[in-house]
Amino acid sequence: MKWQEYVELKPGVMCGKPVIKGTRITVELILERLGDGWSENDLIAAYPHLRPDHIRAAQSYAAASLATDEFLFLNESA
């Protein structure tokens, strides 16, 4: 699955958040709904423009984004 085929970022669309190409459905919305317990079928019923590939692309995009994050841990003093 190449998420790049389905996800795009455009400054003028949804404030530049990643969206499913040709829609205003954000990756964030898809992930939030899945996290709330929605099924793939629930998402498709609520957002008829979505396809299963779109949902998987959103998940792949999120995984790729997290893979490039860097974390800086600071020592905590009490």
mmJSON file of the N, C-alpha and C atoms, coordinates in Angstrom:
{"data_MODEL":{"atom_site":{
"group_PDB":["ATOM","ATOM","ATOM","ATOM","ATOM","ATOM","ATOM","ATOM","ATOM","ATOM","ATOM","ATOM","ATOM","ATOM","ATOM","ATOM","ATOM","ATOM","ATOM","ATOM","ATOM","ATOM","ATOM","ATOM","ATOM","ATOM","ATOM","ATOM","ATOM","ATOM","ATOM","ATOM","ATOM","ATOM","ATOM","ATOM","ATOM","ATOM","ATOM","ATOM","ATOM","ATOM","ATOM","ATOM","ATOM","ATOM","ATOM","ATOM","ATOM","ATOM","ATOM","ATOM","ATOM","ATOM","ATOM","ATOM","ATOM","ATOM","ATOM","ATOM","ATOM","ATOM","ATOM","ATOM","ATOM","ATOM","ATOM","ATOM","ATOM","ATOM","ATOM","ATOM","ATOM","ATOM","ATOM","ATOM","ATOM","ATOM","ATOM","ATOM","ATOM","ATOM","ATOM","ATOM","ATOM","ATOM","ATOM","ATOM","ATOM","ATOM","ATOM","ATOM","ATOM","ATOM","ATOM","ATOM","ATOM","ATOM","ATOM","ATOM","ATOM","ATOM","ATOM","ATOM","ATOM","ATOM","ATOM","ATOM","ATOM","ATOM","ATOM","ATOM","ATOM","ATOM","ATOM","ATOM","ATOM","ATOM","ATOM","ATOM","ATOM","ATOM","ATOM","ATOM","ATOM","ATOM","ATOM","ATOM","ATOM","ATOM","ATOM","ATOM","ATOM","ATOM","ATOM","ATOM","ATOM","ATOM","ATOM","ATOM","ATOM","ATOM","ATOM","ATOM","ATOM","ATOM","ATOM","ATOM","ATOM","ATOM","ATOM","ATOM","ATOM","ATOM","ATOM","ATOM","ATOM","ATOM","ATOM","ATOM","ATOM","ATOM","ATOM","ATOM","ATOM","ATOM","ATOM","ATOM","ATOM","ATOM","ATOM","ATOM","ATOM","ATOM","ATOM","ATOM","ATOM","ATOM","ATOM","ATOM","ATOM","ATOM","ATOM","ATOM","ATOM","ATOM","ATOM","ATOM","ATOM","ATOM","ATOM","ATOM","ATOM","ATOM","ATOM","ATOM","ATOM","ATOM","ATOM","ATOM","ATOM","ATOM","ATOM","ATOM","ATOM","ATOM","ATOM","ATOM","ATOM","ATOM","ATOM","ATOM","ATOM","ATOM","ATOM","ATOM","ATOM","ATOM","ATOM","ATOM","ATOM","ATOM","ATOM","ATOM","ATOM","ATOM","ATOM","ATOM","ATOM","ATOM","ATOM","ATOM","ATOM","ATOM"],
"id":[1,2,3,4,5,6,7,8,9,10,11,12,13,14,15,16,17,18,19,20,21,22,23,24,25,26,27,28,29,30,31,32,33,34,35,36,37,38,39,40,41,42,43,44,45,46,47,48,49,50,51,52,53,54,55,56,57,58,59,60,61,62,63,64,65,66,67,68,69,70,71,72,73,74,75,76,77,78,79,80,81,82,83,84,85,86,87,88,89,90,91,92,93,94,95,96,97,98,99,100,101,102,103,104,105,106,107,108,109,110,111,112,113,114,115,116,117,118,119,120,121,122,123,124,125,126,127,128,129,130,131,132,133,134,135,136,137,138,139,140,141,142,143,144,145,146,147,148,149,150,151,152,153,154,155,156,157,158,159,160,161,162,163,164,165,166,167,168,169,170,171,172,173,174,175,176,177,178,179,180,181,182,183,184,185,186,187,188,189,190,191,192,193,194,195,196,197,198,199,200,201,202,203,204,205,206,207,208,209,210,211,212,213,214,215,216,217,218,219,220,221,222,223,224,225,226,227,228,229,230,231,232,233,234],
"type_symbol":["N","C","C","N","C","C","N","C","C","N","C","C","N","C","C","N","C","C","N","C","C","N","C","C","N","C","C","N","C","C","N","C","C","N","C","C","N","C","C","N","C","C","N","C","C","N","C","C","N","C","C","N","C","C","N","C","C","N","C","C","N","C","C","N","C","C","N","C","C","N","C","C","N","C","C","N","C","C","N","C","C","N","C","C","N","C","C","N","C","C","N","C","C","N","C","C","N","C","C","N","C","C","N","C","C","N","C","C","N","C","C","N","C","C","N","C","C","N","C","C","N","C","C","N","C","C","N","C","C","N","C","C","N","C","C","N","C","C","N","C","C","N","C","C","N","C","C","N","C","C","N","C","C","N","C","C","N","C","C","N","C","C","N","C","C","N","C","C","N","C","C","N","C","C","N","C","C","N","C","C","N","C","C","N","C","C","N","C","C","N","C","C","N","C","C","N","C","C","N","C","C","N","C","C","N","C","C","N","C","C","N","C","C","N","C","C","N","C","C","N","C","C","N","C","C","N","C","C","N","C","C","N","C","C"],
"label_atom_id":["N","CA","C","N","CA","C","N","CA","C","N","CA","C","N","CA","C","N","CA","C","N","CA","C","N","CA","C","N","CA","C","N","CA","C","N","CA","C","N","CA","C","N","CA","C","N","CA","C","N","CA","C","N","CA","C","N","CA","C","N","CA","C","N","CA","C","N","CA","C","N","CA","C","N","CA","C","N","CA","C","N","CA","C","N","CA","C","N","CA","C","N","CA","C","N","CA","C","N","CA","C","N","CA","C","N","CA","C","N","CA","C","N","CA","C","N","CA","C","N","CA","C","N","CA","C","N","CA","C","N","CA","C","N","CA","C","N","CA","C","N","CA","C","N","CA","C","N","CA","C","N","CA","C","N","CA","C","N","CA","C","N","CA","C","N","CA","C","N","CA","C","N","CA","C","N","CA","C","N","CA","C","N","CA","C","N","CA","C","N","CA","C","N","CA","C","N","CA","C","N","CA","C","N","CA","C","N","CA","C","N","CA","C","N","CA","C","N","CA","C","N","CA","C","N","CA","C","N","CA","C","N","CA","C","N","CA","C","N","CA","C","N","CA","C","N","CA","C","N","CA","C","N","CA","C","N","CA","C","N","CA","C","N","CA","C","N","CA","C","N","CA","C"],
"label_alt_id":[null,null,null,null,null,null,null,null,null,null,null,null,null,null,null,null,null,null,null,null,null,null,null,null,null,null,null,null,null,null,null,null,null,null,null,null,null,null,null,null,null,null,null,null,null,null,null,null,null,null,null,null,null,null,null,null,null,null,null,null,null,null,null,null,null,null,null,null,null,null,null,null,null,null,null,null,null,null,null,null,null,null,null,null,null,null,null,null,null,null,null,null,null,null,null,null,null,null,null,null,null,null,null,null,null,null,null,null,null,null,null,null,null,null,null,null,null,null,null,null,null,null,null,null,null,null,null,null,null,null,null,null,null,null,null,null,null,null,null,null,null,null,null,null,null,null,null,null,null,null,null,null,null,null,null,null,null,null,null,null,null,null,null,null,null,null,null,null,null,null,null,null,null,null,null,null,null,null,null,null,null,null,null,null,null,null,null,null,null,null,null,null,null,null,null,null,null,null,null,null,null,null,null,null,null,null,null,null,null,null,null,null,null,null,null,null,null,null,null,null,null,null,null,null,null,null,null,null,null,null,null,null,null,null],
"label_comp_id":["MET","MET","MET","LYS","LYS","LYS","TRP","TRP","TRP","GLN","GLN","GLN","GLU","GLU","GLU","TYR","TYR","TYR","VAL","VAL","VAL","GLU","GLU","GLU","LEU","LEU","LEU","LYS","LYS","LYS","PRO","PRO","PRO","GLY","GLY","GLY","VAL","VAL","VAL","MET","MET","MET","CYS","CYS","CYS","GLY","GLY","GLY","LYS","LYS","LYS","PRO","PRO","PRO","VAL","VAL","VAL","ILE","ILE","ILE","LYS","LYS","LYS","GLY","GLY","GLY","THR","THR","THR","ARG","ARG","ARG","ILE","ILE","ILE","THR","THR","THR","VAL","VAL","VAL","GLU","GLU","GLU","LEU","LEU","LEU","ILE","ILE","ILE","LEU","LEU","LEU","GLU","GLU","GLU","ARG","ARG","ARG","LEU","LEU","LEU","GLY","GLY","GLY","ASP","ASP","ASP","GLY","GLY","GLY","TRP","TRP","TRP","SER","SER","SER","GLU","GLU","GLU","ASN","ASN","ASN","ASP","ASP","ASP","LEU","LEU","LEU","ILE","ILE","ILE","ALA","ALA","ALA","ALA","ALA","ALA","TYR","TYR","TYR","PRO","PRO","PRO","HIS","HIS","HIS","LEU","LEU","LEU","ARG","ARG","ARG","PRO","PRO","PRO","ASP","ASP","ASP","HIS","HIS","HIS","ILE","ILE","ILE","ARG","ARG","ARG","ALA","ALA","ALA","ALA","ALA","ALA","GLN","GLN","GLN","SER","SER","SER","TYR","TYR","TYR","ALA","ALA","ALA","ALA","ALA","ALA","ALA","ALA","ALA","SER","SER","SER","LEU","LEU","LEU","ALA","ALA","ALA","THR","THR","THR","ASP","ASP","ASP","GLU","GLU","GLU","PHE","PHE","PHE","LEU","LEU","LEU","PHE","PHE","PHE","LEU","LEU","LEU","ASN","ASN","ASN","GLU","GLU","GLU","SER","SER","SER","ALA","ALA","ALA"],
"label_asym_id":["A","A","A","A","A","A","A","A","A","A","A","A","A","A","A","A","A","A","A","A","A","A","A","A","A","A","A","A","A","A","A","A","A","A","A","A","A","A","A","A","A","A","A","A","A","A","A","A","A","A","A","A","A","A","A","A","A","A","A","A","A","A","A","A","A","A","A","A","A","A","A","A","A","A","A","A","A","A","A","A","A","A","A","A","A","A","A","A","A","A","A","A","A","A","A","A","A","A","A","A","A","A","A","A","A","A","A","A","A","A","A","A","A","A","A","A","A","A","A","A","A","A","A","A","A","A","A","A","A","A","A","A","A","A","A","A","A","A","A","A","A","A","A","A","A","A","A","A","A","A","A","A","A","A","A","A","A","A","A","A","A","A","A","A","A","A","A","A","A","A","A","A","A","A","A","A","A","A","A","A","A","A","A","A","A","A","A","A","A","A","A","A","A","A","A","A","A","A","A","A","A","A","A","A","A","A","A","A","A","A","A","A","A","A","A","A","A","A","A","A","A","A","A","A","A","A","A","A","A","A","A","A","A","A"],
"label_entity_id":["1","1","1","1","1","1","1","1","1","1","1","1","1","1","1","1","1","1","1","1","1","1","1","1","1","1","1","1","1","1","1","1","1","1","1","1","1","1","1","1","1","1","1","1","1","1","1","1","1","1","1","1","1","1","1","1","1","1","1","1","1","1","1","1","1","1","1","1","1","1","1","1","1","1","1","1","1","1","1","1","1","1","1","1","1","1","1","1","1","1","1","1","1","1","1","1","1","1","1","1","1","1","1","1","1","1","1","1","1","1","1","1","1","1","1","1","1","1","1","1","1","1","1","1","1","1","1","1","1","1","1","1","1","1","1","1","1","1","1","1","1","1","1","1","1","1","1","1","1","1","1","1","1","1","1","1","1","1","1","1","1","1","1","1","1","1","1","1","1","1","1","1","1","1","1","1","1","1","1","1","1","1","1","1","1","1","1","1","1","1","1","1","1","1","1","1","1","1","1","1","1","1","1","1","1","1","1","1","1","1","1","1","1","1","1","1","1","1","1","1","1","1","1","1","1","1","1","1","1","1","1","1","1","1"],
"label_seq_id":[1,1,1,2,2,2,3,3,3,4,4,4,5,5,5,6,6,6,7,7,7,8,8,8,9,9,9,10,10,10,11,11,11,12,12,12,13,13,13,14,14,14,15,15,15,16,16,16,17,17,17,18,18,18,19,19,19,20,20,20,21,21,21,22,22,22,23,23,23,24,24,24,25,25,25,26,26,26,27,27,27,28,28,28,29,29,29,30,30,30,31,31,31,32,32,32,33,33,33,34,34,34,35,35,35,36,36,36,37,37,37,38,38,38,39,39,39,40,40,40,41,41,41,42,42,42,43,43,43,44,44,44,45,45,45,46,46,46,47,47,47,48,48,48,49,49,49,50,50,50,51,51,51,52,52,52,53,53,53,54,54,54,55,55,55,56,56,56,57,57,57,58,58,58,59,59,59,60,60,60,61,61,61,62,62,62,63,63,63,64,64,64,65,65,65,66,66,66,67,67,67,68,68,68,69,69,69,70,70,70,71,71,71,72,72,72,73,73,73,74,74,74,75,75,75,76,76,76,77,77,77,78,78,78],
"pdbx_PDB_ins_code":[null,null,null,null,null,null,null,null,null,null,null,null,null,null,null,null,null,null,null,null,null,null,null,null,null,null,null,null,null,null,null,null,null,null,null,null,null,null,null,null,null,null,null,null,null,null,null,null,null,null,null,null,null,null,null,null,null,null,null,null,null,null,null,null,null,null,null,null,null,null,null,null,null,null,null,null,null,null,null,null,null,null,null,null,null,null,null,null,null,null,null,null,null,null,null,null,null,null,null,null,null,null,null,null,null,null,null,null,null,null,null,null,null,null,null,null,null,null,null,null,null,null,null,null,null,null,null,null,null,null,null,null,null,null,null,null,null,null,null,null,null,null,null,null,null,null,null,null,null,null,null,null,null,null,null,null,null,null,null,null,null,null,null,null,null,null,null,null,null,null,null,null,null,null,null,null,null,null,null,null,null,null,null,null,null,null,null,null,null,null,null,null,null,null,null,null,null,null,null,null,null,null,null,null,null,null,null,null,null,null,null,null,null,null,null,null,null,null,null,null,null,null,null,null,null,null,null,null,null,null,null,null,null,null],
"Cartn_x":[0.85,0.0,0.886,0.74,1.45,0.454,0.602,-0.343,-0.32,0.823,0.955,-0.064,-0.572,-1.575,-2.929,-3.144,-4.457,-4.493,-3.346,-3.3,-2.53,-3.075,-2.381,-2.467,-1.536,-1.524,-1.518,-2.506,-2.589,-2.861,-2.089,-2.264,-3.705,-4.426,-5.777,-6.884,-6.541,-7.557,-7.375,-8.386,-8.384,-7.12,-6.727,-5.571,-4.278,-4.182,-2.959,-2.84,-3.886,-3.841,-3.893,-3.345,-3.429,-4.882,-5.306,-6.67,-6.629,-7.731,-7.882,-8.023,-7.254,-7.239,-8.648,-8.907,-10.189,-11.318,-10.996,-12.027,-11.536,-12.396,-12.012,-12.023,-11.898,-11.868,-10.424,-10.163,-8.787,-8.384,-7.087,-6.52,-6.845,-6.766,-7.067,-8.477,-9.456,-10.841,-10.968,-10.365,-10.435,-9.833,-8.659,-7.996,-8.772,-9.349,-10.155,-11.36,-12.035,-13.215,-12.828,-11.74,-11.285,-10.945,-10.306,-9.964,-11.187,-12.268,-13.525,-14.301,-13.755,-14.408,-15.223,-15.202,-15.929,-15.271,-16.082,-15.55,-15.335,-14.66,-14.487,-15.857,-16.796,-18.145,-18.848,-18.658,-19.238,-18.717,-17.408,-16.797,-17.346,-17.423,-17.89,-19.36,-20.151,-21.566,-21.71,-20.866,-20.949,-20.328,-19.334,-18.602,-18.556,-19.612,-19.738,-18.605,-17.844,-16.722,-15.519,-15.515,-14.395,-14.477,-13.3,-13.171,-12.212,-12.242,-11.323,-9.863,-9.45,-8.067,-7.747,-8.712,-8.501,-8.21,-8.953,-8.775,-7.4,-6.996,-5.667,-4.572,-4.796,-3.809,-3.652,-4.756,-4.689,-3.86,-4.055,-3.287,-1.806,-1.543,-0.15,0.533,-0.202,0.346,0.725,-0.166,0.102,1.331,1.43,2.589,3.879,3.842,5.028,5.403,4.404,4.673,5.315,4.808,5.38,6.781,7.043,8.361,9.45,9.083,10.078,10.169,9.319,9.37,10.647,11.147,12.278,11.808,12.286,11.882,13.078,12.86,13.906,13.406,14.112,13.743,14.644,14.045,14.787,14.752,15.845,15.871,14.893,14.112,13.164,13.798,13.681,14.187,13.0,13.009,11.879,11.956],
"Cartn_y":[-1.182,0.0,1.233,2.047,3.321,4.415,4.915,5.919,7.165,7.423,8.62,8.637,7.49,7.427,7.946,8.009,8.349,9.566,9.953,11.051,12.219,13.43,14.636,15.724,16.657,17.834,19.054,19.917,21.15,22.3,23.373,24.491,25.015,25.017,25.583,24.606,23.385,22.378,21.943,22.171,21.773,22.247,23.467,24.11,23.331,22.599,21.87,20.51,20.085,18.754,17.689,16.516,15.443,14.99,14.897,14.49,13.387,12.691,11.742,12.564,12.237,13.011,13.228,14.462,14.815,14.982,14.932,15.097,16.099,16.369,17.15,16.256,14.968,13.998,13.855,14.259,14.249,12.867,12.631,11.423,11.423,12.57,12.712,12.217,12.612,12.202,10.677,10.095,8.642,7.933,8.382,7.747,7.948,9.125,9.376,8.443,8.308,7.431,5.979,5.523,4.164,3.989,4.992,4.958,4.956,5.544,5.558,4.251,3.329,2.04,1.86,2.861,2.71,1.616,0.88,-0.124,0.509,-0.224,0.227,0.463,-0.433,-0.282,0.955,1.263,2.475,3.717,3.749,4.899,5.06,3.972,4.027,4.437,3.982,4.372,5.87,6.391,7.807,8.725,8.226,9.017,8.206,8.289,7.429,7.552,8.628,8.778,7.915,7.432,6.609,5.191,4.638,3.234,2.577,1.262,0.581,0.976,1.167,1.586,2.932,3.826,5.134,4.982,4.106,3.899,3.304,2.336,1.743,2.761,3.605,4.638,5.623,5.981,6.89,6.265,4.984,4.294,4.208,3.935,3.855,5.213,6.271,7.62,7.918,7.591,7.85,7.074,5.824,5.013,5.604,6.025,6.625,7.93,8.71,9.973,9.73,8.754,8.44,7.865,7.154,6.551,7.598,8.79,9.834,10.814,10.639,11.512,11.274,12.33,12.223,12.672,11.991,12.302,12.783,13.79,14.329,14.194,13.405,13.211,14.061,14.845,15.685,15.056,15.22,14.713,15.514,14.783,15.456,15.596,16.765,16.933,17.214,16.598,16.708,17.945],
"Cartn_z":[0.0,0.0,0.0,-0.994,-1.042,-0.662,0.551,1.025,0.148,-0.51,-1.352,-2.497,-2.874,-3.941,-3.477,-2.171,-1.635,-0.718,-0.177,0.8,0.21,0.439,-0.033,1.022,0.934,1.793,0.879,1.048,0.271,1.236,1.135,2.069,2.134,1.019,0.989,1.341,1.675,2.002,3.446,4.247,5.658,6.384,6.122,6.768,6.554,5.454,5.137,5.8,6.52,7.131,6.045,6.308,5.316,5.145,3.888,3.546,2.498,2.357,1.269,-0.004,-1.02,-2.263,-2.796,-3.197,-3.792,-2.798,-1.48,-0.453,0.589,1.54,2.702,3.949,3.723,4.82,5.276,6.515,7.012,7.533,7.464,8.071,9.561,10.168,11.595,11.907,11.119,11.346,11.26,10.244,10.071,11.283,11.714,12.852,14.149,14.327,15.528,15.576,14.451,14.405,14.678,14.074,14.338,15.816,16.39,17.812,18.716,18.228,18.983,18.835,18.044,17.9,16.632,15.75,14.488,13.657,12.945,12.029,10.655,9.799,8.415,7.774,8.029,7.464,7.996,9.284,9.864,9.149,8.922,8.247,6.829,6.111,4.721,4.668,5.635,5.68,5.974,6.868,7.247,6.205,5.5,4.499,3.2,2.401,1.211,0.193,0.232,-0.702,-0.313,0.937,1.402,0.854,0.621,0.238,1.23,1.312,2.241,2.022,0.771,0.5,1.128,1.185,1.808,3.299,3.941,5.379,5.657,4.887,5.063,4.756,3.765,3.431,4.589,5.233,6.387,7.504,7.742,8.77,8.387,7.132,6.663,6.749,6.399,6.499,7.959,8.884,10.302,10.774,10.375,10.764,10.198,8.941,8.321,9.015,9.394,10.086,11.439,12.169,13.477,13.364,12.294,12.107,11.931,11.505,11.284,12.448,13.462,14.635,15.422,16.021,16.928,18.297,19.328,20.675,21.473,22.259,23.118,24.551,25.326,26.724,27.596,28.437,29.34,30.726,31.464,32.836,33.659,34.422,35.316,36.686,37.274,38.638,39.541,40.699,41.618,42.44],
"occupancy":[1.0,1.0,1.0,1.0,1.0,1.0,1.0,1.0,1.0,1.0,1.0,1.0,1.0,1.0,1.0,1.0,1.0,1.0,1.0,1.0,1.0,1.0,1.0,1.0,1.0,1.0,1.0,1.0,1.0,1.0,1.0,1.0,1.0,1.0,1.0,1.0,1.0,1.0,1.0,1.0,1.0,1.0,1.0,1.0,1.0,1.0,1.0,1.0,1.0,1.0,1.0,1.0,1.0,1.0,1.0,1.0,1.0,1.0,1.0,1.0,1.0,1.0,1.0,1.0,1.0,1.0,1.0,1.0,1.0,1.0,1.0,1.0,1.0,1.0,1.0,1.0,1.0,1.0,1.0,1.0,1.0,1.0,1.0,1.0,1.0,1.0,1.0,1.0,1.0,1.0,1.0,1.0,1.0,1.0,1.0,1.0,1.0,1.0,1.0,1.0,1.0,1.0,1.0,1.0,1.0,1.0,1.0,1.0,1.0,1.0,1.0,1.0,1.0,1.0,1.0,1.0,1.0,1.0,1.0,1.0,1.0,1.0,1.0,1.0,1.0,1.0,1.0,1.0,1.0,1.0,1.0,1.0,1.0,1.0,1.0,1.0,1.0,1.0,1.0,1.0,1.0,1.0,1.0,1.0,1.0,1.0,1.0,1.0,1.0,1.0,1.0,1.0,1.0,1.0,1.0,1.0,1.0,1.0,1.0,1.0,1.0,1.0,1.0,1.0,1.0,1.0,1.0,1.0,1.0,1.0,1.0,1.0,1.0,1.0,1.0,1.0,1.0,1.0,1.0,1.0,1.0,1.0,1.0,1.0,1.0,1.0,1.0,1.0,1.0,1.0,1.0,1.0,1.0,1.0,1.0,1.0,1.0,1.0,1.0,1.0,1.0,1.0,1.0,1.0,1.0,1.0,1.0,1.0,1.0,1.0,1.0,1.0,1.0,1.0,1.0,1.0,1.0,1.0,1.0,1.0,1.0,1.0,1.0,1.0,1.0,1.0,1.0,1.0,1.0,1.0,1.0,1.0,1.0,1.0],
"B_iso_or_equiv":[0.0,0.0,0.0,0.0,0.0,0.0,0.0,0.0,0.0,0.0,0.0,0.0,0.0,0.0,0.0,0.0,0.0,0.0,0.0,0.0,0.0,0.0,0.0,0.0,0.0,0.0,0.0,0.0,0.0,0.0,0.0,0.0,0.0,0.0,0.0,0.0,0.0,0.0,0.0,0.0,0.0,0.0,0.0,0.0,0.0,0.0,0.0,0.0,0.0,0.0,0.0,0.0,0.0,0.0,0.0,0.0,0.0,0.0,0.0,0.0,0.0,0.0,0.0,0.0,0.0,0.0,0.0,0.0,0.0,0.0,0.0,0.0,0.0,0.0,0.0,0.0,0.0,0.0,0.0,0.0,0.0,0.0,0.0,0.0,0.0,0.0,0.0,0.0,0.0,0.0,0.0,0.0,0.0,0.0,0.0,0.0,0.0,0.0,0.0,0.0,0.0,0.0,0.0,0.0,0.0,0.0,0.0,0.0,0.0,0.0,0.0,0.0,0.0,0.0,0.0,0.0,0.0,0.0,0.0,0.0,0.0,0.0,0.0,0.0,0.0,0.0,0.0,0.0,0.0,0.0,0.0,0.0,0.0,0.0,0.0,0.0,0.0,0.0,0.0,0.0,0.0,0.0,0.0,0.0,0.0,0.0,0.0,0.0,0.0,0.0,0.0,0.0,0.0,0.0,0.0,0.0,0.0,0.0,0.0,0.0,0.0,0.0,0.0,0.0,0.0,0.0,0.0,0.0,0.0,0.0,0.0,0.0,0.0,0.0,0.0,0.0,0.0,0.0,0.0,0.0,0.0,0.0,0.0,0.0,0.0,0.0,0.0,0.0,0.0,0.0,0.0,0.0,0.0,0.0,0.0,0.0,0.0,0.0,0.0,0.0,0.0,0.0,0.0,0.0,0.0,0.0,0.0,0.0,0.0,0.0,0.0,0.0,0.0,0.0,0.0,0.0,0.0,0.0,0.0,0.0,0.0,0.0,0.0,0.0,0.0,0.0,0.0,0.0,0.0,0.0,0.0,0.0,0.0,0.0],
"pdbx_formal_charge":[null,null,null,null,null,null,null,null,null,null,null,null,null,null,null,null,null,null,null,null,null,null,null,null,null,null,null,null,null,null,null,null,null,null,null,null,null,null,null,null,null,null,null,null,null,null,null,null,null,null,null,null,null,null,null,null,null,null,null,null,null,null,null,null,null,null,null,null,null,null,null,null,null,null,null,null,null,null,null,null,null,null,null,null,null,null,null,null,null,null,null,null,null,null,null,null,null,null,null,null,null,null,null,null,null,null,null,null,null,null,null,null,null,null,null,null,null,null,null,null,null,null,null,null,null,null,null,null,null,null,null,null,null,null,null,null,null,null,null,null,null,null,null,null,null,null,null,null,null,null,null,null,null,null,null,null,null,null,null,null,null,null,null,null,null,null,null,null,null,null,null,null,null,null,null,null,null,null,null,null,null,null,null,null,null,null,null,null,null,null,null,null,null,null,null,null,null,null,null,null,null,null,null,null,null,null,null,null,null,null,null,null,null,null,null,null,null,null,null,null,null,null,null,null,null,null,null,null,null,null,null,null,null,null],
"auth_seq_id":[1,1,1,2,2,2,3,3,3,4,4,4,5,5,5,6,6,6,7,7,7,8,8,8,9,9,9,10,10,10,11,11,11,12,12,12,13,13,13,14,14,14,15,15,15,16,16,16,17,17,17,18,18,18,19,19,19,20,20,20,21,21,21,22,22,22,23,23,23,24,24,24,25,25,25,26,26,26,27,27,27,28,28,28,29,29,29,30,30,30,31,31,31,32,32,32,33,33,33,34,34,34,35,35,35,36,36,36,37,37,37,38,38,38,39,39,39,40,40,40,41,41,41,42,42,42,43,43,43,44,44,44,45,45,45,46,46,46,47,47,47,48,48,48,49,49,49,50,50,50,51,51,51,52,52,52,53,53,53,54,54,54,55,55,55,56,56,56,57,57,57,58,58,58,59,59,59,60,60,60,61,61,61,62,62,62,63,63,63,64,64,64,65,65,65,66,66,66,67,67,67,68,68,68,69,69,69,70,70,70,71,71,71,72,72,72,73,73,73,74,74,74,75,75,75,76,76,76,77,77,77,78,78,78],
"auth_comp_id":["MET","MET","MET","LYS","LYS","LYS","TRP","TRP","TRP","GLN","GLN","GLN","GLU","GLU","GLU","TYR","TYR","TYR","VAL","VAL","VAL","GLU","GLU","GLU","LEU","LEU","LEU","LYS","LYS","LYS","PRO","PRO","PRO","GLY","GLY","GLY","VAL","VAL","VAL","MET","MET","MET","CYS","CYS","CYS","GLY","GLY","GLY","LYS","LYS","LYS","PRO","PRO","PRO","VAL","VAL","VAL","ILE","ILE","ILE","LYS","LYS","LYS","GLY","GLY","GLY","THR","THR","THR","ARG","ARG","ARG","ILE","ILE","ILE","THR","THR","THR","VAL","VAL","VAL","GLU","GLU","GLU","LEU","LEU","LEU","ILE","ILE","ILE","LEU","LEU","LEU","GLU","GLU","GLU","ARG","ARG","ARG","LEU","LEU","LEU","GLY","GLY","GLY","ASP","ASP","ASP","GLY","GLY","GLY","TRP","TRP","TRP","SER","SER","SER","GLU","GLU","GLU","ASN","ASN","ASN","ASP","ASP","ASP","LEU","LEU","LEU","ILE","ILE","ILE","ALA","ALA","ALA","ALA","ALA","ALA","TYR","TYR","TYR","PRO","PRO","PRO","HIS","HIS","HIS","LEU","LEU","LEU","ARG","ARG","ARG","PRO","PRO","PRO","ASP","ASP","ASP","HIS","HIS","HIS","ILE","ILE","ILE","ARG","ARG","ARG","ALA","ALA","ALA","ALA","ALA","ALA","GLN","GLN","GLN","SER","SER","SER","TYR","TYR","TYR","ALA","ALA","ALA","ALA","ALA","ALA","ALA","ALA","ALA","SER","SER","SER","LEU","LEU","LEU","ALA","ALA","ALA","THR","THR","THR","ASP","ASP","ASP","GLU","GLU","GLU","PHE","PHE","PHE","LEU","LEU","LEU","PHE","PHE","PHE","LEU","LEU","LEU","ASN","ASN","ASN","GLU","GLU","GLU","SER","SER","SER","ALA","ALA","ALA"],
"auth_asym_id":["A","A","A","A","A","A","A","A","A","A","A","A","A","A","A","A","A","A","A","A","A","A","A","A","A","A","A","A","A","A","A","A","A","A","A","A","A","A","A","A","A","A","A","A","A","A","A","A","A","A","A","A","A","A","A","A","A","A","A","A","A","A","A","A","A","A","A","A","A","A","A","A","A","A","A","A","A","A","A","A","A","A","A","A","A","A","A","A","A","A","A","A","A","A","A","A","A","A","A","A","A","A","A","A","A","A","A","A","A","A","A","A","A","A","A","A","A","A","A","A","A","A","A","A","A","A","A","A","A","A","A","A","A","A","A","A","A","A","A","A","A","A","A","A","A","A","A","A","A","A","A","A","A","A","A","A","A","A","A","A","A","A","A","A","A","A","A","A","A","A","A","A","A","A","A","A","A","A","A","A","A","A","A","A","A","A","A","A","A","A","A","A","A","A","A","A","A","A","A","A","A","A","A","A","A","A","A","A","A","A","A","A","A","A","A","A","A","A","A","A","A","A","A","A","A","A","A","A","A","A","A","A","A","A"],
"auth_atom_id":["N","CA","C","N","CA","C","N","CA","C","N","CA","C","N","CA","C","N","CA","C","N","CA","C","N","CA","C","N","CA","C","N","CA","C","N","CA","C","N","CA","C","N","CA","C","N","CA","C","N","CA","C","N","CA","C","N","CA","C","N","CA","C","N","CA","C","N","CA","C","N","CA","C","N","CA","C","N","CA","C","N","CA","C","N","CA","C","N","CA","C","N","CA","C","N","CA","C","N","CA","C","N","CA","C","N","CA","C","N","CA","C","N","CA","C","N","CA","C","N","CA","C","N","CA","C","N","CA","C","N","CA","C","N","CA","C","N","CA","C","N","CA","C","N","CA","C","N","CA","C","N","CA","C","N","CA","C","N","CA","C","N","CA","C","N","CA","C","N","CA","C","N","CA","C","N","CA","C","N","CA","C","N","CA","C","N","CA","C","N","CA","C","N","CA","C","N","CA","C","N","CA","C","N","CA","C","N","CA","C","N","CA","C","N","CA","C","N","CA","C","N","CA","C","N","CA","C","N","CA","C","N","CA","C","N","CA","C","N","CA","C","N","CA","C","N","CA","C","N","CA","C","N","CA","C","N","CA","C","N","CA","C","N","CA","C","N","CA","C","N","CA","C"],
"pdbx_PDB_model_num":[1,1,1,1,1,1,1,1,1,1,1,1,1,1,1,1,1,1,1,1,1,1,1,1,1,1,1,1,1,1,1,1,1,1,1,1,1,1,1,1,1,1,1,1,1,1,1,1,1,1,1,1,1,1,1,1,1,1,1,1,1,1,1,1,1,1,1,1,1,1,1,1,1,1,1,1,1,1,1,1,1,1,1,1,1,1,1,1,1,1,1,1,1,1,1,1,1,1,1,1,1,1,1,1,1,1,1,1,1,1,1,1,1,1,1,1,1,1,1,1,1,1,1,1,1,1,1,1,1,1,1,1,1,1,1,1,1,1,1,1,1,1,1,1,1,1,1,1,1,1,1,1,1,1,1,1,1,1,1,1,1,1,1,1,1,1,1,1,1,1,1,1,1,1,1,1,1,1,1,1,1,1,1,1,1,1,1,1,1,1,1,1,1,1,1,1,1,1,1,1,1,1,1,1,1,1,1,1,1,1,1,1,1,1,1,1,1,1,1,1,1,1,1,1,1,1,1,1,1,1,1,1,1,1]
}}}
